[in-house]
């Protein structure tokens, strides 16, 4: 009986982690958007080389805080940066229905 209690507690523990560190090149200058809510976000893309394979991936990055938005707007194409943050799936309404995409929300952006 004690064993079941321990297992139940173990199942209640969430050990998931949404923490990413990326290093890559800026693909093109960032764009600032103002949302209907009045919030501002700066979006740009980073080119990441695939580990152990040929090719690259281009990842969407969103900067929400004032500090990260300000820095993102000064980035130039092909500039090397490091981003720490988390992965989020964004949803919005379109005339055809609900749309979504994955995005990295930058907590910190550093030039390297």
Phi and psi in degrees as a GROMACS rama.xvg file:
@    title "Ramachandran Plot"
@    xaxis  label "Phi"
@    yaxis  label "Psi"
@TYPE xy
-62.9025  -37.6191  UNK-2
-59.6473  -41.9844  UNK-3
-63.0476  -38.5426  UNK-4
-63.4503  -41.7568  UNK-5
-66.0945  -43.0768  UNK-6
-63.0137  -40.9439  UNK-7
-61.6295  -40.2465  UNK-8
-67.1351  -40.1402  UNK-9
-62.1672  -37.7854  UNK-10
-68.6865  -25.6891  UNK-11
-79.5012  -13.7879  UNK-12
-81.4633  126.422  UNK-13
-99.7446  111.508  UNK-14
-105.846  16.141  UNK-15
-67.1881  158.834  UNK-16
-144.918  129.532  UNK-17
-122.114  81.402  UNK-18
-141.696  117.357  UNK-19
-121.707  149.616  UNK-20
-130.226  121.271  UNK-21
-122.909  145.918  UNK-22
-134.088  125.4  UNK-23
-170.323  -168.988  UNK-24
-106.465  142.836  UNK-25
-70.461  132.345  UNK-26
-81.5834  -37.7149  UNK-27
-161.842  165.485  UNK-28
-56.4961  148.38  UNK-29
-72.7877  157.287  UNK-30
-124.586  131.787  UNK-31
-92.3426  135.668  UNK-32
-124.891  142.896  UNK-33
-107.813  124.363  UNK-34
-83.1884  162.251  UNK-35
-55.9185  -26.1472  UNK-36
-74.499  -12.739  UNK-37
97.5116  -13.7309  UNK-38
-66.7367  152.086  UNK-39
-114.553  145.036  UNK-40
-140.887  145.146  UNK-41
-112.333  126.661  UNK-42
-117.969  143.146  UNK-43
-157.719  176.513  UNK-44
-123.689  148.943  UNK-45
-122.128  136.724  UNK-46
-94.9078  122.469  UNK-47
-118.253  130.354  UNK-48
-75.9513  135.393  UNK-49
-69.3879  134.788  UNK-50
-72.7942  124.526  UNK-51
73.3205  2.51668  UNK-52
-138.004  160.978  UNK-53
-75.4037  151.227  UNK-54
108.714  174.587  UNK-55
-135.816  162.26  UNK-56
-122.314  146.661  UNK-57
-112.361  121.316  UNK-58
-111.828  137.774  UNK-59
-78.4713  132.345  UNK-60
-120.803  139.891  UNK-61
-123.735  130.626  UNK-62
-112.786  118.252  UNK-63
-104.424  -37.185  UNK-64
-73.2015  155.677  UNK-65
-56.1485  -45.6354  UNK-66
-62.7632  -47.638  UNK-67
-71.5752  -32.9882  UNK-68
-63.8545  -45.8498  UNK-69
-60.676  -45.768  UNK-70
-67.2648  -42.2178  UNK-71
-59.3323  -36.0302  UNK-72
-69.3554  -15.31  UNK-73
-96.0737  -4.3199  UNK-74
-71.3828  144.948  UNK-75
-112.954  155.134  UNK-76
-55.0363  139.738  UNK-77
72.0352  2.86579  UNK-78
-73.0774  137.397  UNK-79
-83.7123  132.249  UNK-80
-139.075  163.996  UNK-81
-124.813  134.758  UNK-82
-125.46  132.26  UNK-83
-115.352  141.971  UNK-84
177.342  -147.658  UNK-85
-146.41  159.377  UNK-86
-93.4067  135.103  UNK-87
-135.854  150.241  UNK-88
-106.364  123.214  UNK-89
-99.8208  138.952  UNK-90
-121.292  145.815  UNK-91
-154.83  162.037  UNK-92
-93.0306  134.208  UNK-93
-123.404  167.552  UNK-94
-57.5938  -27.7302  UNK-95
-88.4006  -4.53113  UNK-96
128.775  -162.516  UNK-97
-78.1495  135.357  UNK-98
-120.498  160.139  UNK-99
-151.898  163.386  UNK-100
-158.038  157.273  UNK-101
-90.1268  145.832  UNK-102
-150.183  145.805  UNK-103
-94.0689  122.62  UNK-104
-90.586  112.651  UNK-105
-77.1875  120.919  UNK-106
-87.6686  -33.1009  UNK-107
-147.296  139.133  UNK-108
-124.9  130.962  UNK-109
-133.233  133.878  UNK-110
-75.0805  141.836  UNK-111
